[in-house]
Amino acid sequence: MRFSFLLASALVVAMPAVAQQAPAEYAVGPQYGTTHVYVPEDQFDSFVTSFQATFGGTTSKQGVFQVTPTTSLTKSQLVLTPAGTVSVFGFKTPIPFPFGDERTGYLVTDLDAAVASAVKHGAVRRLVTFPDPIGRDSLIQWPGGVNMQLYWHTTKPSYAPLATVPENRIYLTADVADRFVKSWVGYAHGRVIADDRAAPGVEVGEPSKTIRRISITSGYGKMVVFVTDGLLPWPYGRDMTGYAVPDLDATLVKAKAAGVETLVQPIAAAGGRAAIVRFPGGYIAEIHSAAAK
């Protein structure tokens, strides 16, 4: 009995240590994250023109496709700017459920593995993974009702790095904010770079209150989570993406000339200045620049 114990102990000591394998990372890069913009078909071209005029950049070739797994037809085009990319849809048919309320699309290296990882970290699938004309897609929902698309292309795209990385702007209540942050950070290999529990409420249209502002970075890009009481004046909460520009005033001048309406005039926000605008077709976005040094 003693010999068996000594032999077993010797075997345990002799066995080499097994290295812990790091969890897989599926992000490709922030330039492959696109905000999904749905506009009326008759305002499709007006939106594309105004967005490109505001931020610069290029567009992909416009086409008409079936991008959903059930019967539908939409105009579709990418606008690739130095400040961020949008996927524009102008449906010619009714939009099938659950499409239309996903805020962003993120390119991943392995779609099935990425979806499985998202589910493991608290997301739910809104439908089964399906093929599209150039790859495969899935729609998922995170705690708090945050809807996203994950996608994979048969032929890997090649986009230039962004000059400035946009912010995915998410508004949640305290009931679910920590759960969402834990889920997203775990899935995305993200990092909370700031968590201000007494940020000025004027940033979300509530100047008499304070809010919590959580800033996160990951391979997918930037994210800002606003934790509020939910009593938000319009248009706050409708702004899905915040675009960083070198000069806010100059950008707003270009935007106005392109038919963009300023809904919230520039205010001091998060170490700089920010405004909220509405593009032709109804897309609402935040634009910000850092404070001059």
N, C-alpha and C positions, 0 to 999 in steps of 0.2 A: 504494500500500500504506500509506504514511504517512498519506495523507488519510483512508483508510478507518478506520485506527486512531483518528485524532483525532475523526472523526465518531462512531464507536462510543462513545468516551469521553464525548463531549458528551451523547449520548443517555442514558448511564447516569447522569450527573450530573443531567440534567434530570428524570429519572423521579422522581415523588414516592415517599416511603417508604411501604411498606405496613404498616399497624398490625397487630401480632400480636393475634389474637383469643383472649381468655381461654377456657380450657376451660369447658364448660357445667356449671352447678350444678343438680342435680335435686332436692335436698332441699326440703321444704315447711316443716318446722318440727318441733321435738322433741315438741310436743303431738300430732303425728300418728304418732309411733312407739309401737307397742303390743307388749308382751310377749305371746307366745302361750302360753296356759295350757290344757292338756288335762287334764280331770278326768273321773272316772267319771260317767256320766249321772245316777246316783242321788245324787251329791254336788254336782251343778252348783249348785243353789240355795243350799246351805250355803256353798259357796265364795264366790259372789257376795255374799251377805249379810255374811260375815265380812270380806271385803276392803273393802267399802264402809264397814263399821262401823269398821275400823281407820284408814282414810285419808280418809273423807268422800267427797264428790262425788256423782255421779249415775250412772244406768245407762241404756243404750239399751233399747228394747223387745226382749224375748226372742223369738226365733223358732226355727223348725226349717228348715234349709236344706241344699241340696247345695252345698258350698263347694269341692269337689275336681272335677277334670275327669273322673274316673271315678265310677261309681255309689257313693254313700254318703249318709248322712243324719246331721246333727248339730244339737243345740241350739247356739245361738250368741248371744252378748251382749257388749256392751262395758261395762266399768266405768271411768268417767272420773273420776279423782280429782285433787286438786291436786298430788299427788306422782307421778303417772304413770298411764297407761292400760293396761288389759289386755284382750285379746281372749280370751274364754272359749269353749272347745269341749267339749261333752259328747256324744260320738258314740253314736248309736243302732245303728250298724253297725260292723263292723271298719274300722279307719282305713287307707285305701289308702296304699301307699308312693308318694312319700317323705315324706308328711305325718306330723307328730307330733314331729319333732325340730328344727324351725326355731324359733329362740329369739325372734326379733322380726320384726315387719312394719313396713316404712317406706314412707310415702306419697311418691311421686315425681311430678314434673311431666310426665314423658314416659317411659313404661315401656320402650318399645323402645330408646330412646337410653340410658336408665339401665342396662339390662341389657347393652347393647353396651359401655358404658363400664366396667362391673364386670368383664366378661370381658377387656377390654383391660388392666385392672389386676390380673389374676391370678385372678379368680373363675371358676367353672365353673357352667353351668346344670345343675340337677338334673332339669329337664323343660322342655318348650317352654312359652312363655307361653300362658295359657289364660283364658277368660272366667269370671267368677263372677256372682252375681246383681246386683251393683252396679258392676262394673268389670272389671278384668283383673289377673292376678297372675303372678308368676314366683318360683320358688325357686332360690336360688343358694348356692354353697358357696365360702368363702374358704380360703386356705391354713391348715392346721391343723384343718380340718373344722368351721369355724364356719358354721353354716347360718342363712340369713335368707330372709325373704320381701320382695320389692319389690312394691308394688301401686299401682294407679291407679283412681280412682273416676270414673264417668261424670258424676256431679254432685259437684263439689268439696265436701267436708265443711267445716264451720266449727266448730272447737273453741277454747275459751278458752285462753290461754297458761297454762302450768303455774306453780304457785307455786314448786316446786322441780323441777329436771330429774333424772330417775333415771339411774343408771349401768348400762350394759350391761356385765356382769362376765364376762370371758373368761379362761379358764385354759389356758395353753399351756406347752410346754417350750421350752428355748432353741433346739432344732433348727429351730423354725418361727416363733418369735415375731417376729423382725425382718422376715421375709417377710410375715407377716400385717399388721404395722403399716404397712409400706411400701405394701401393696396397699390397705388401708382408707383411709389418709391420702390417697393419690393419688386414689382414687375419690371420697371424701367431701369433698375440699377441707378435710381436717381439719388440726388443729394439735396436736402433742405439747406439752402444757403442763407436764408433769413426767415425769422418767424417773429413778426412785430405784433404783439397783442394789444397795442394801443396806437395803431396807425390812425391818421386823421380821417374821419368819416367823409370829409369833403371829396375824397377820391371816388366815392360811390354815390355822391349826391346827398349825403347826410352830414352837413357841416356841424351839427350840434352833438354828434356822437363820435365814438371811436369804434374802430373795427379791428379785426385781426387780418393781417396780410402775410401769406406764406409764399415764399419764392423757392422754386424747385428747378434744378437743372438736371438734364440727363442726355443720353445719346439721341433722344428724340427732339431735344430743344429745350426751350424755357417754358415754365408754367407759373402762373400766379393764381393763388387761391384766395378769394376774398370771403372771409367768414363774417356774415352779417346777420341782422335780425330778419332779413328778407323783405323789409319794408322799403323797397328801392324805388325811387322816382324814375320814370322813363327818361332816357333810354338805357340806364344802367342795368346790367344783366343781359342786355341784347347784344353787347359787344363781345364777340367770341375771341377776337384776336387783337393784340396790341402791337403796332408796328413802330420800331425804333428808327428815327431819322436823324441826320446831323443837325438840321435846322427846322424846327417845328413851324415857325412862321412862314418860311419860304415854301415849305411843303403845302401848307394850307392855302397859300396864294395859288400854287399850281392846281391844287384840288378844286378850288372855287372856279378857276378858269375852265376846268374840265366838267363842270356841272355837279360838283360834290357839295353837299350842304353841311355846314358846321352846326351840329346840334348842341354841343357844349363847348363854349369858348375856352381857350387855354387857361389852365389852373396849375398851381404848384402841386406836384405829386411825385412821391418816391424819389426825391433827389433831383428832380427836373421839372419839366412842364408837360402837360398832356391835354389833348382835346378829343372829343368824340365827333365823328362825322358819319354822314349817310350818303352812300353812292347811289347813282341811278340803278333802279332795280330793287332798292331797299336794303342793301347790305350795310350794316352798322359796324364800325370799327373804331378802335382807339388808336391815336397816333401820339407818340411821345418823343422827347429828346432830353438828353442829359443836361444838367445845369452847366453853364459856361464856366471854365476853369480860369 
